[in-house]
C-alpha cells in the first residue's frame, strides 16, 4: 500500500466509524472553548467537562471572570490539576481580551499564543473548533496514532503536525483531528490496547510497532 493509499484508507475508515463527530469539550462560544481547552492540559476531557459548568456558572465571559480573584478561580478548577498556572492564565487572558480585543477571542495563532497559558495546541483547537479555520491540533492520541500508522517519525508533536498537514487534505483537517482522537480513545489506546479491534493499525501499522505488540503479549 502506498502512502497515499494508506491516507485514503484512514480517511474512509474514520468517516465510516464517525460520520457524526462529537466535540470533546463542552462549550457555548469561543471564550468558553478557550478556557476549557486551557484547562484540559494534562487532564481528561471528562474531568474538565465536570468542572467547567461550576466555573461558567460564576463567569462564562471575560468581564465576569476578572471579577473573580485568581484564588477563587483556582479553588473551582483545582480538580483538573495544574490549578495555580491555569487560574493565573484564565484571569490574565481575560484581562487581555477586555483590554485589547473588546472581550472577544482573537482569530490568529499569533494573538492566541501571546495569551497567558495558551500554547500552540490550544490555539489550534480554538482556530479549528471555534472559528472553522483549518488547523490540525496534535494531542497525545494523534501523536501516538500517526506514529503507529507509520505516517510520521513521531519525534515530537510539531513534526507530527507538519506531517499530518502534508498528508491529509486541508479541507478535512478539522474533522480528521477529532476523528483520530475518538479512534485513539476507542480502538488504539496507549494502555490496554487490543490490536484485533484496531483495524487501521492492523492494516497499515508500522511493522516494528506490530512486532513489539505481539512480542509483549507472549
PyMOL CGO cylinders between C-alpha atoms (Angstrom):
from pymol import cmd
from pymol.cgo import CYLINDER

trace = [
    CYLINDER, 0.00, 0.00, 0.00, 1.45, 3.41, -0.96, 0.3, 1, 1, 1, 1, 1, 1,
    CYLINDER, 1.45, 3.41, -0.96, 1.39, 6.30, 1.50, 0.3, 1, 1, 1, 1, 1, 1,
    CYLINDER, 1.39, 6.30, 1.50, -1.44, 7.93, -0.49, 0.3, 1, 1, 1, 1, 1, 1,
    CYLINDER, -1.44, 7.93, -0.49, -3.44, 4.69, -0.35, 0.3, 1, 1, 1, 1, 1, 1,
    CYLINDER, -3.44, 4.69, -0.35, -2.84, 4.48, 3.41, 0.3, 1, 1, 1, 1, 1, 1,
    CYLINDER, -2.84, 4.48, 3.41, -4.09, 8.05, 3.84, 0.3, 1, 1, 1, 1, 1, 1,
    CYLINDER, -4.09, 8.05, 3.84, -7.19, 7.25, 1.77, 0.3, 1, 1, 1, 1, 1, 1,
    CYLINDER, -7.19, 7.25, 1.77, -7.82, 4.13, 3.85, 0.3, 1, 1, 1, 1, 1, 1,
    CYLINDER, -7.82, 4.13, 3.85, -7.56, 6.11, 7.11, 0.3, 1, 1, 1, 1, 1, 1,
    CYLINDER, -7.56, 6.11, 7.11, -9.94, 8.83, 5.87, 0.3, 1, 1, 1, 1, 1, 1,
    CYLINDER, -9.94, 8.83, 5.87, -12.53, 6.31, 4.62, 0.3, 1, 1, 1, 1, 1, 1,
    CYLINDER, -12.53, 6.31, 4.62, -12.39, 4.18, 7.78, 0.3, 1, 1, 1, 1, 1, 1,
    CYLINDER, -12.39, 4.18, 7.78, -12.71, 7.19, 10.09, 0.3, 1, 1, 1, 1, 1, 1,
    CYLINDER, -12.71, 7.19, 10.09, -15.67, 8.56, 8.08, 0.3, 1, 1, 1, 1, 1, 1,
    CYLINDER, -15.67, 8.56, 8.08, -17.29, 5.15, 8.32, 0.3, 1, 1, 1, 1, 1, 1,
    CYLINDER, -17.29, 5.15, 8.32, -16.79, 4.99, 12.11, 0.3, 1, 1, 1, 1, 1, 1,
    CYLINDER, -16.79, 4.99, 12.11, -17.52, 8.66, 12.88, 0.3, 1, 1, 1, 1, 1, 1,
    CYLINDER, -17.52, 8.66, 12.88, -19.94, 10.15, 10.35, 0.3, 1, 1, 1, 1, 1, 1,
    CYLINDER, -19.94, 10.15, 10.35, -21.13, 12.46, 13.13, 0.3, 1, 1, 1, 1, 1, 1,
    CYLINDER, -21.13, 12.46, 13.13, -18.26, 13.89, 15.13, 0.3, 1, 1, 1, 1, 1, 1,
    CYLINDER, -18.26, 13.89, 15.13, -18.91, 14.92, 18.74, 0.3, 1, 1, 1, 1, 1, 1,
    CYLINDER, -18.91, 14.92, 18.74, -16.88, 17.83, 20.18, 0.3, 1, 1, 1, 1, 1, 1,
    CYLINDER, -16.88, 17.83, 20.18, -14.98, 16.51, 23.23, 0.3, 1, 1, 1, 1, 1, 1,
    CYLINDER, -14.98, 16.51, 23.23, -15.13, 19.66, 25.38, 0.3, 1, 1, 1, 1, 1, 1,
    CYLINDER, -15.13, 19.66, 25.38, -18.46, 21.25, 26.32, 0.3, 1, 1, 1, 1, 1, 1,
    CYLINDER, -18.46, 21.25, 26.32, -18.65, 24.95, 25.44, 0.3, 1, 1, 1, 1, 1, 1,
    CYLINDER, -18.65, 24.95, 25.44, -21.05, 27.53, 24.03, 0.3, 1, 1, 1, 1, 1, 1,
    CYLINDER, -21.05, 27.53, 24.03, -18.78, 30.08, 22.36, 0.3, 1, 1, 1, 1, 1, 1,
    CYLINDER, -18.78, 30.08, 22.36, -15.11, 30.80, 21.56, 0.3, 1, 1, 1, 1, 1, 1,
    CYLINDER, -15.11, 30.80, 21.56, -14.36, 32.11, 25.06, 0.3, 1, 1, 1, 1, 1, 1,
    CYLINDER, -14.36, 32.11, 25.06, -15.73, 29.09, 26.93, 0.3, 1, 1, 1, 1, 1, 1,
    CYLINDER, -15.73, 29.09, 26.93, -13.94, 26.79, 24.46, 0.3, 1, 1, 1, 1, 1, 1,
    CYLINDER, -13.94, 26.79, 24.46, -10.64, 28.63, 25.03, 0.3, 1, 1, 1, 1, 1, 1,
    CYLINDER, -10.64, 28.63, 25.03, -10.99, 28.25, 28.81, 0.3, 1, 1, 1, 1, 1, 1,
    CYLINDER, -10.99, 28.25, 28.81, -11.99, 24.56, 28.53, 0.3, 1, 1, 1, 1, 1, 1,
    CYLINDER, -11.99, 24.56, 28.53, -9.05, 23.74, 26.24, 0.3, 1, 1, 1, 1, 1, 1,
    CYLINDER, -9.05, 23.74, 26.24, -6.62, 25.59, 28.52, 0.3, 1, 1, 1, 1, 1, 1,
    CYLINDER, -6.62, 25.59, 28.52, -7.97, 23.58, 31.47, 0.3, 1, 1, 1, 1, 1, 1,
    CYLINDER, -7.97, 23.58, 31.47, -7.61, 20.27, 29.61, 0.3, 1, 1, 1, 1, 1, 1,
    CYLINDER, -7.61, 20.27, 29.61, -3.78, 20.35, 29.62, 0.3, 1, 1, 1, 1, 1, 1,
    CYLINDER, -3.78, 20.35, 29.62, -2.58, 17.19, 31.41, 0.3, 1, 1, 1, 1, 1, 1,
    CYLINDER, -2.58, 17.19, 31.41, -6.16, 16.40, 32.40, 0.3, 1, 1, 1, 1, 1, 1,
    CYLINDER, -6.16, 16.40, 32.40, -9.03, 14.49, 30.82, 0.3, 1, 1, 1, 1, 1, 1,
    CYLINDER, -9.03, 14.49, 30.82, -11.93, 15.93, 28.86, 0.3, 1, 1, 1, 1, 1, 1,
    CYLINDER, -11.93, 15.93, 28.86, -14.32, 14.10, 31.20, 0.3, 1, 1, 1, 1, 1, 1,
    CYLINDER, -14.32, 14.10, 31.20, -12.83, 15.83, 34.24, 0.3, 1, 1, 1, 1, 1, 1,
    CYLINDER, -12.83, 15.83, 34.24, -12.83, 19.22, 32.52, 0.3, 1, 1, 1, 1, 1, 1,
    CYLINDER, -12.83, 19.22, 32.52, -16.48, 18.80, 31.48, 0.3, 1, 1, 1, 1, 1, 1,
    CYLINDER, -16.48, 18.80, 31.48, -17.34, 18.14, 35.14, 0.3, 1, 1, 1, 1, 1, 1,
    CYLINDER, -17.34, 18.14, 35.14, -15.63, 21.33, 36.34, 0.3, 1, 1, 1, 1, 1, 1,
    CYLINDER, -15.63, 21.33, 36.34, -16.35, 23.91, 33.62, 0.3, 1, 1, 1, 1, 1, 1,
    CYLINDER, -16.35, 23.91, 33.62, -20.09, 24.16, 34.48, 0.3, 1, 1, 1, 1, 1, 1,
    CYLINDER, -20.09, 24.16, 34.48, -19.11, 25.18, 38.04, 0.3, 1, 1, 1, 1, 1, 1,
    CYLINDER, -19.11, 25.18, 38.04, -16.74, 27.85, 36.72, 0.3, 1, 1, 1, 1, 1, 1,
    CYLINDER, -16.74, 27.85, 36.72, -19.02, 29.08, 33.94, 0.3, 1, 1, 1, 1, 1, 1,
    CYLINDER, -19.02, 29.08, 33.94, -21.95, 29.36, 36.35, 0.3, 1, 1, 1, 1, 1, 1,
    CYLINDER, -21.95, 29.36, 36.35, -19.99, 32.16, 38.01, 0.3, 1, 1, 1, 1, 1, 1,
    CYLINDER, -19.99, 32.16, 38.01, -18.19, 33.50, 34.95, 0.3, 1, 1, 1, 1, 1, 1,
    CYLINDER, -18.19, 33.50, 34.95, -18.75, 32.49, 31.33, 0.3, 1, 1, 1, 1, 1, 1,
    CYLINDER, -18.75, 32.49, 31.33, -17.25, 35.64, 29.80, 0.3, 1, 1, 1, 1, 1, 1,
    CYLINDER, -17.25, 35.64, 29.80, -14.07, 37.66, 30.42, 0.3, 1, 1, 1, 1, 1, 1,
    CYLINDER, -14.07, 37.66, 30.42, -15.89, 40.55, 32.12, 0.3, 1, 1, 1, 1, 1, 1,
    CYLINDER, -15.89, 40.55, 32.12, -17.30, 38.30, 34.85, 0.3, 1, 1, 1, 1, 1, 1,
    CYLINDER, -17.30, 38.30, 34.85, -14.09, 36.24, 35.05, 0.3, 1, 1, 1, 1, 1, 1,
    CYLINDER, -14.09, 36.24, 35.05, -11.95, 39.22, 36.05, 0.3, 1, 1, 1, 1, 1, 1,
    CYLINDER, -11.95, 39.22, 36.05, -14.36, 39.92, 38.92, 0.3, 1, 1, 1, 1, 1, 1,
    CYLINDER, -14.36, 39.92, 38.92, -13.17, 36.63, 40.44, 0.3, 1, 1, 1, 1, 1, 1,
    CYLINDER, -13.17, 36.63, 40.44, -9.77, 36.54, 42.10, 0.3, 1, 1, 1, 1, 1, 1,
    CYLINDER, -9.77, 36.54, 42.10, -7.06, 34.14, 40.91, 0.3, 1, 1, 1, 1, 1, 1,
    CYLINDER, -7.06, 34.14, 40.91, -7.53, 32.22, 44.18, 0.3, 1, 1, 1, 1, 1, 1,
    CYLINDER, -7.53, 32.22, 44.18, -11.29, 31.91, 43.63, 0.3, 1, 1, 1, 1, 1, 1,
    CYLINDER, -11.29, 31.91, 43.63, -10.73, 30.54, 40.12, 0.3, 1, 1, 1, 1, 1, 1,
    CYLINDER, -10.73, 30.54, 40.12, -8.07, 28.18, 41.43, 0.3, 1, 1, 1, 1, 1, 1,
    CYLINDER, -8.07, 28.18, 41.43, -10.39, 26.81, 44.10, 0.3, 1, 1, 1, 1, 1, 1,
    CYLINDER, -10.39, 26.81, 44.10, -13.04, 25.95, 41.49, 0.3, 1, 1, 1, 1, 1, 1,
    CYLINDER, -13.04, 25.95, 41.49, -10.70, 24.35, 38.94, 0.3, 1, 1, 1, 1, 1, 1,
    CYLINDER, -10.70, 24.35, 38.94, -8.41, 22.54, 41.41, 0.3, 1, 1, 1, 1, 1, 1,
    CYLINDER, -8.41, 22.54, 41.41, -9.67, 19.03, 40.43, 0.3, 1, 1, 1, 1, 1, 1,
    CYLINDER, -9.67, 19.03, 40.43, -8.33, 19.38, 36.86, 0.3, 1, 1, 1, 1, 1, 1,
    CYLINDER, -8.33, 19.38, 36.86, -4.72, 19.76, 38.05, 0.3, 1, 1, 1, 1, 1, 1,
    CYLINDER, -4.72, 19.76, 38.05, -2.08, 22.45, 37.46, 0.3, 1, 1, 1, 1, 1, 1,
    CYLINDER, -2.08, 22.45, 37.46, -4.57, 24.90, 39.00, 0.3, 1, 1, 1, 1, 1, 1,
    CYLINDER, -4.57, 24.90, 39.00, -2.02, 27.57, 40.07, 0.3, 1, 1, 1, 1, 1, 1,
    CYLINDER, -2.02, 27.57, 40.07, -0.79, 28.05, 36.49, 0.3, 1, 1, 1, 1, 1, 1,
    CYLINDER, -0.79, 28.05, 36.49, -4.22, 27.63, 34.88, 0.3, 1, 1, 1, 1, 1, 1,
    CYLINDER, -4.22, 27.63, 34.88, -6.03, 30.03, 37.23, 0.3, 1, 1, 1, 1, 1, 1,
    CYLINDER, -6.03, 30.03, 37.23, -3.43, 32.76, 36.62, 0.3, 1, 1, 1, 1, 1, 1,
    CYLINDER, -3.43, 32.76, 36.62, -3.69, 32.12, 32.89, 0.3, 1, 1, 1, 1, 1, 1,
    CYLINDER, -3.69, 32.12, 32.89, -7.51, 32.30, 32.86, 0.3, 1, 1, 1, 1, 1, 1,
    CYLINDER, -7.51, 32.30, 32.86, -7.53, 35.53, 34.88, 0.3, 1, 1, 1, 1, 1, 1,
    CYLINDER, -7.53, 35.53, 34.88, -4.68, 37.08, 32.88, 0.3, 1, 1, 1, 1, 1, 1,
    CYLINDER, -4.68, 37.08, 32.88, -6.01, 36.25, 29.43, 0.3, 1, 1, 1, 1, 1, 1,
    CYLINDER, -6.01, 36.25, 29.43, -9.49, 37.52, 30.40, 0.3, 1, 1, 1, 1, 1, 1,
    CYLINDER, -9.49, 37.52, 30.40, -7.95, 40.92, 31.24, 0.3, 1, 1, 1, 1, 1, 1,
    CYLINDER, -7.95, 40.92, 31.24, -6.10, 40.97, 27.90, 0.3, 1, 1, 1, 1, 1, 1,
    CYLINDER, -6.10, 40.97, 27.90, -9.24, 40.06, 25.93, 0.3, 1, 1, 1, 1, 1, 1,
    CYLINDER, -9.24, 40.06, 25.93, -11.05, 43.00, 27.54, 0.3, 1, 1, 1, 1, 1, 1,
    CYLINDER, -11.05, 43.00, 27.54, -8.15, 45.45, 27.15, 0.3, 1, 1, 1, 1, 1, 1,
    CYLINDER, -8.15, 45.45, 27.15, -7.07, 44.53, 23.61, 0.3, 1, 1, 1, 1, 1, 1,
    CYLINDER, -7.07, 44.53, 23.61, -9.96, 42.73, 21.89, 0.3, 1, 1, 1, 1, 1, 1,
    CYLINDER, -9.96, 42.73, 21.89, -13.22, 44.18, 23.29, 0.3, 1, 1, 1, 1, 1, 1,
    CYLINDER, -13.22, 44.18, 23.29, -13.78, 40.96, 25.23, 0.3, 1, 1, 1, 1, 1, 1,
    CYLINDER, -13.78, 40.96, 25.23, -13.65, 38.79, 22.12, 0.3, 1, 1, 1, 1, 1, 1,
    CYLINDER, -13.65, 38.79, 22.12, -11.31, 35.88, 21.36, 0.3, 1, 1, 1, 1, 1, 1,
    CYLINDER, -11.31, 35.88, 21.36, -8.88, 36.75, 18.53, 0.3, 1, 1, 1, 1, 1, 1,
    CYLINDER, -8.88, 36.75, 18.53, -8.72, 34.60, 15.41, 0.3, 1, 1, 1, 1, 1, 1,
    CYLINDER, -8.72, 34.60, 15.41, -4.99, 34.34, 14.71, 0.3, 1, 1, 1, 1, 1, 1,
    CYLINDER, -4.99, 34.34, 14.71, -2.31, 31.98, 16.03, 0.3, 1, 1, 1, 1, 1, 1,
    CYLINDER, -2.31, 31.98, 16.03, -0.06, 34.91, 16.87, 0.3, 1, 1, 1, 1, 1, 1,
    CYLINDER, -0.06, 34.91, 16.87, -2.67, 36.65, 19.04, 0.3, 1, 1, 1, 1, 1, 1,
    CYLINDER, -2.67, 36.65, 19.04, -3.88, 33.44, 20.71, 0.3, 1, 1, 1, 1, 1, 1,
    CYLINDER, -3.88, 33.44, 20.71, -0.40, 32.14, 21.51, 0.3, 1, 1, 1, 1, 1, 1,
    CYLINDER, -0.40, 32.14, 21.51, 0.51, 35.51, 23.06, 0.3, 1, 1, 1, 1, 1, 1,
    CYLINDER, 0.51, 35.51, 23.06, -2.18, 34.96, 25.72, 0.3, 1, 1, 1, 1, 1, 1,
    CYLINDER, -2.18, 34.96, 25.72, -1.05, 33.59, 29.12, 0.3, 1, 1, 1, 1, 1, 1,
    CYLINDER, -1.05, 33.59, 29.12, -1.10, 29.77, 29.42, 0.3, 1, 1, 1, 1, 1, 1,
    CYLINDER, -1.10, 29.77, 29.42, -2.14, 29.36, 25.75, 0.3, 1, 1, 1, 1, 1, 1,
    CYLINDER, -2.14, 29.36, 25.75, 0.20, 27.15, 23.72, 0.3, 1, 1, 1, 1, 1, 1,
    CYLINDER, 0.20, 27.15, 23.72, 0.15, 26.18, 20.07, 0.3, 1, 1, 1, 1, 1, 1,
    CYLINDER, 0.15, 26.18, 20.07, -2.17, 23.20, 20.53, 0.3, 1, 1, 1, 1, 1, 1,
    CYLINDER, -2.17, 23.20, 20.53, -4.74, 25.22, 22.49, 0.3, 1, 1, 1, 1, 1, 1,
    CYLINDER, -4.74, 25.22, 22.49, -4.62, 27.95, 19.83, 0.3, 1, 1, 1, 1, 1, 1,
    CYLINDER, -4.62, 27.95, 19.83, -5.07, 25.36, 17.07, 0.3, 1, 1, 1, 1, 1, 1,
    CYLINDER, -5.07, 25.36, 17.07, -8.12, 23.81, 18.77, 0.3, 1, 1, 1, 1, 1, 1,
    CYLINDER, -8.12, 23.81, 18.77, -9.75, 27.24, 19.12, 0.3, 1, 1, 1, 1, 1, 1,
    CYLINDER, -9.75, 27.24, 19.12, -8.95, 28.15, 15.49, 0.3, 1, 1, 1, 1, 1, 1,
    CYLINDER, -8.95, 28.15, 15.49, -10.43, 24.87, 14.31, 0.3, 1, 1, 1, 1, 1, 1,
    CYLINDER, -10.43, 24.87, 14.31, -13.45, 24.33, 16.57, 0.3, 1, 1, 1, 1, 1, 1,
    CYLINDER, -13.45, 24.33, 16.57, -14.48, 27.90, 17.36, 0.3, 1, 1, 1, 1, 1, 1,
    CYLINDER, -14.48, 27.90, 17.36, -13.81, 29.59, 14.02, 0.3, 1, 1, 1, 1, 1, 1,
    CYLINDER, -13.81, 29.59, 14.02, -13.73, 26.76, 11.47, 0.3, 1, 1, 1, 1, 1, 1,
    CYLINDER, -13.73, 26.76, 11.47, -10.25, 27.79, 10.30, 0.3, 1, 1, 1, 1, 1, 1,
    CYLINDER, -10.25, 27.79, 10.30, -8.32, 24.71, 9.06, 0.3, 1, 1, 1, 1, 1, 1,
    CYLINDER, -8.32, 24.71, 9.06, -5.94, 23.51, 11.79, 0.3, 1, 1, 1, 1, 1, 1,
    CYLINDER, -5.94, 23.51, 11.79, -4.55, 20.17, 12.90, 0.3, 1, 1, 1, 1, 1, 1,
    CYLINDER, -4.55, 20.17, 12.90, -4.07, 20.25, 16.69, 0.3, 1, 1, 1, 1, 1, 1,
    CYLINDER, -4.07, 20.25, 16.69, -1.94, 17.28, 17.74, 0.3, 1, 1, 1, 1, 1, 1,
    CYLINDER, -1.94, 17.28, 17.74, -2.65, 15.75, 21.14, 0.3, 1, 1, 1, 1, 1, 1,
    CYLINDER, -2.65, 15.75, 21.14, -1.19, 12.55, 22.63, 0.3, 1, 1, 1, 1, 1, 1,
    CYLINDER, -1.19, 12.55, 22.63, -3.72, 10.36, 20.77, 0.3, 1, 1, 1, 1, 1, 1,
    CYLINDER, -3.72, 10.36, 20.77, -2.91, 11.82, 17.35, 0.3, 1, 1, 1, 1, 1, 1,
    CYLINDER, -2.91, 11.82, 17.35, 0.82, 11.75, 18.08, 0.3, 1, 1, 1, 1, 1, 1,
    CYLINDER, 0.82, 11.75, 18.08, 0.60, 8.06, 19.05, 0.3, 1, 1, 1, 1, 1, 1,
    CYLINDER, 0.60, 8.06, 19.05, -1.59, 7.02, 16.13, 0.3, 1, 1, 1, 1, 1, 1,
    CYLINDER, -1.59, 7.02, 16.13, 0.32, 8.87, 13.43, 0.3, 1, 1, 1, 1, 1, 1,
    CYLINDER, 0.32, 8.87, 13.43, 3.43, 7.01, 14.64, 0.3, 1, 1, 1, 1, 1, 1,
    CYLINDER, 3.43, 7.01, 14.64, 1.65, 3.64, 14.86, 0.3, 1, 1, 1, 1, 1, 1,
    CYLINDER, 1.65, 3.64, 14.86, 0.30, 4.16, 11.34, 0.3, 1, 1, 1, 1, 1, 1,
    CYLINDER, 0.30, 4.16, 11.34, 3.82, 4.94, 10.06, 0.3, 1, 1, 1, 1, 1, 1,
    CYLINDER, 3.82, 4.94, 10.06, 2.68, 8.37, 8.82, 0.3, 1, 1, 1, 1, 1, 1,
    CYLINDER, 2.68, 8.37, 8.82, 5.28, 10.27, 10.87, 0.3, 1, 1, 1, 1, 1, 1,
    CYLINDER, 5.28, 10.27, 10.87, 8.59, 9.61, 12.58, 0.3, 1, 1, 1, 1, 1, 1,
    CYLINDER, 8.59, 9.61, 12.58, 6.86, 10.85, 15.72, 0.3, 1, 1, 1, 1, 1, 1,
    CYLINDER, 6.86, 10.85, 15.72, 9.92, 12.63, 17.14, 0.3, 1, 1, 1, 1, 1, 1,
    CYLINDER, 9.92, 12.63, 17.14, 7.78, 15.46, 18.54, 0.3, 1, 1, 1, 1, 1, 1,
    CYLINDER, 7.78, 15.46, 18.54, 4.25, 16.85, 18.22, 0.3, 1, 1, 1, 1, 1, 1,
    CYLINDER, 4.25, 16.85, 18.22, 5.38, 19.70, 15.94, 0.3, 1, 1, 1, 1, 1, 1,
    CYLINDER, 5.38, 19.70, 15.94, 6.82, 17.19, 13.44, 0.3, 1, 1, 1, 1, 1, 1,
    CYLINDER, 6.82, 17.19, 13.44, 3.65, 15.09, 13.69, 0.3, 1, 1, 1, 1, 1, 1,
    CYLINDER, 3.65, 15.09, 13.69, 1.53, 18.18, 12.97, 0.3, 1, 1, 1, 1, 1, 1,
    CYLINDER, 1.53, 18.18, 12.97, 3.64, 19.06, 9.91, 0.3, 1, 1, 1, 1, 1, 1,
    CYLINDER, 3.64, 19.06, 9.91, 3.35, 15.51, 8.58, 0.3, 1, 1, 1, 1, 1, 1,
    CYLINDER, 3.35, 15.51, 8.58, -0.42, 15.39, 9.17, 0.3, 1, 1, 1, 1, 1, 1,
    CYLINDER, -0.42, 15.39, 9.17, -0.89, 18.70, 7.34, 0.3, 1, 1, 1, 1, 1, 1,
    CYLINDER, -0.89, 18.70, 7.34, 1.28, 17.50, 4.46, 0.3, 1, 1, 1, 1, 1, 1,
    CYLINDER, 1.28, 17.50, 4.46, -0.52, 14.15, 4.08, 0.3, 1, 1, 1, 1, 1, 1,
    CYLINDER, -0.52, 14.15, 4.08, -4.19, 14.98, 4.68, 0.3, 1, 1, 1, 1, 1, 1,
    CYLINDER, -4.19, 14.98, 4.68, -6.29, 17.36, 2.52, 0.3, 1, 1, 1, 1, 1, 1,
    CYLINDER, -6.29, 17.36, 2.52, -6.68, 20.76, 4.19, 0.3, 1, 1, 1, 1, 1, 1,
    CYLINDER, -6.68, 20.76, 4.19, -10.48, 20.77, 3.95, 0.3, 1, 1, 1, 1, 1, 1,
    CYLINDER, -10.48, 20.77, 3.95, -10.57, 17.61, 6.10, 0.3, 1, 1, 1, 1, 1, 1,
    CYLINDER, -10.57, 17.61, 6.10, -8.20, 18.73, 8.88, 0.3, 1, 1, 1, 1, 1, 1,
    CYLINDER, -8.20, 18.73, 8.88, -10.86, 19.99, 11.30, 0.3, 1, 1, 1, 1, 1, 1,
    CYLINDER, -10.86, 19.99, 11.30, -12.90, 16.78, 11.12, 0.3, 1, 1, 1, 1, 1, 1,
    CYLINDER, -12.90, 16.78, 11.12, -9.94, 14.43, 10.93, 0.3, 1, 1, 1, 1, 1, 1,
    CYLINDER, -9.94, 14.43, 10.93, -8.15, 15.60, 14.06, 0.3, 1, 1, 1, 1, 1, 1,
    CYLINDER, -8.15, 15.60, 14.06, -11.31, 14.94, 16.08, 0.3, 1, 1, 1, 1, 1, 1,
    CYLINDER, -11.31, 14.94, 16.08, -11.98, 11.60, 14.37, 0.3, 1, 1, 1, 1, 1, 1,
    CYLINDER, -11.98, 11.60, 14.37, -8.44, 10.44, 15.14, 0.3, 1, 1, 1, 1, 1, 1,
    CYLINDER, -8.44, 10.44, 15.14, -8.81, 11.47, 18.80, 0.3, 1, 1, 1, 1, 1, 1,
    CYLINDER, -8.81, 11.47, 18.80, -12.02, 9.44, 19.15, 0.3, 1, 1, 1, 1, 1, 1,
    CYLINDER, -12.02, 9.44, 19.15, -10.48, 6.50, 17.32, 0.3, 1, 1, 1, 1, 1, 1,
    CYLINDER, -10.48, 6.50, 17.32, -7.42, 6.58, 19.57, 0.3, 1, 1, 1, 1, 1, 1,
    CYLINDER, -7.42, 6.58, 19.57, -9.55, 6.54, 22.69, 0.3, 1, 1, 1, 1, 1, 1,
    CYLINDER, -9.55, 6.54, 22.69, -11.83, 3.73, 21.50, 0.3, 1, 1, 1, 1, 1, 1,
    CYLINDER, -11.83, 3.73, 21.50, -9.64, 1.47, 19.38, 0.3, 1, 1, 1, 1, 1, 1,
    CYLINDER, -9.64, 1.47, 19.38, -5.97, 2.34, 19.82, 0.3, 1, 1, 1, 1, 1, 1,
    CYLINDER, -5.97, 2.34, 19.82, -5.28, 3.48, 23.39, 0.3, 1, 1, 1, 1, 1, 1,
    CYLINDER, -5.28, 3.48, 23.39, -1.84, 3.69, 24.97, 0.3, 1, 1, 1, 1, 1, 1,
    CYLINDER, -1.84, 3.69, 24.97, -2.82, 1.13, 27.61, 0.3, 1, 1, 1, 1, 1, 1,
    CYLINDER, -2.82, 1.13, 27.61, -5.00, -1.94, 27.26, 0.3, 1, 1, 1, 1, 1, 1,
    CYLINDER, -5.00, -1.94, 27.26, -4.50, -1.88, 23.50, 0.3, 1, 1, 1, 1, 1, 1,
    CYLINDER, -4.50, -1.88, 23.50, -6.14, -4.73, 21.56, 0.3, 1, 1, 1, 1, 1, 1,
    CYLINDER, -6.14, -4.73, 21.56, -4.71, -4.84, 18.04, 0.3, 1, 1, 1, 1, 1, 1,
    CYLINDER, -4.71, -4.84, 18.04, -7.54, -7.08, 16.82, 0.3, 1, 1, 1, 1, 1, 1,
    CYLINDER, -7.54, -7.08, 16.82, -10.01, -4.22, 17.43, 0.3, 1, 1, 1, 1, 1, 1,
    CYLINDER, -10.01, -4.22, 17.43, -7.64, -1.62, 15.99, 0.3, 1, 1, 1, 1, 1, 1,
    CYLINDER, -7.64, -1.62, 15.99, -8.49, -2.18, 12.32, 0.3, 1, 1, 1, 1, 1, 1,
    CYLINDER, -8.49, -2.18, 12.32, -6.43, 0.73, 10.99, 0.3, 1, 1, 1, 1, 1, 1,
    CYLINDER, -6.43, 0.73, 10.99, -3.17, -0.14, 12.74, 0.3, 1, 1, 1, 1, 1, 1,
    CYLINDER, -3.17, -0.14, 12.74, -3.66, -3.82, 11.94, 0.3, 1, 1, 1, 1, 1, 1,
    CYLINDER, -3.66, -3.82, 11.94, -3.92, -2.96, 8.25, 0.3, 1, 1, 1, 1, 1, 1,
    CYLINDER, -3.92, -2.96, 8.25, -1.33, -0.20, 7.79, 0.3, 1, 1, 1, 1, 1, 1,
    CYLINDER, -1.33, -0.20, 7.79, 0.65, -0.12, 11.06, 0.3, 1, 1, 1, 1, 1, 1,
    CYLINDER, 0.65, -0.12, 11.06, 4.39, 0.31, 11.43, 0.3, 1, 1, 1, 1, 1, 1,
    CYLINDER, 4.39, 0.31, 11.43, 5.96, -3.15, 11.31, 0.3, 1, 1, 1, 1, 1, 1,
    CYLINDER, 5.96, -3.15, 11.31, 8.12, -2.58, 14.40, 0.3, 1, 1, 1, 1, 1, 1,
    CYLINDER, 8.12, -2.58, 14.40, 5.09, -1.46, 16.44, 0.3, 1, 1, 1, 1, 1, 1,
    CYLINDER, 5.09, -1.46, 16.44, 3.09, -4.56, 15.47, 0.3, 1, 1, 1, 1, 1, 1,
    CYLINDER, 3.09, -4.56, 15.47, 6.08, -6.81, 16.10, 0.3, 1, 1, 1, 1, 1, 1,
    CYLINDER, 6.08, -6.81, 16.10, 6.57, -5.31, 19.59, 0.3, 1, 1, 1, 1, 1, 1,
    CYLINDER, 6.57, -5.31, 19.59, 2.84, -5.71, 20.30, 0.3, 1, 1, 1, 1, 1, 1,
    CYLINDER, 2.84, -5.71, 20.30, 2.94, -9.46, 19.65, 0.3, 1, 1, 1, 1, 1, 1,
    CYLINDER, 2.94, -9.46, 19.65, 6.28, -9.86, 21.43, 0.3, 1, 1, 1, 1, 1, 1,
    CYLINDER, 6.28, -9.86, 21.43, 4.89, -8.19, 24.58, 0.3, 1, 1, 1, 1, 1, 1,
    CYLINDER, 4.89, -8.19, 24.58, 1.83, -10.45, 24.56, 0.3, 1, 1, 1, 1, 1, 1,
    CYLINDER, 1.83, -10.45, 24.56, 3.88, -13.62, 24.88, 0.3, 1, 1, 1, 1, 1, 1,
]
cmd.load_cgo(trace, "trace")
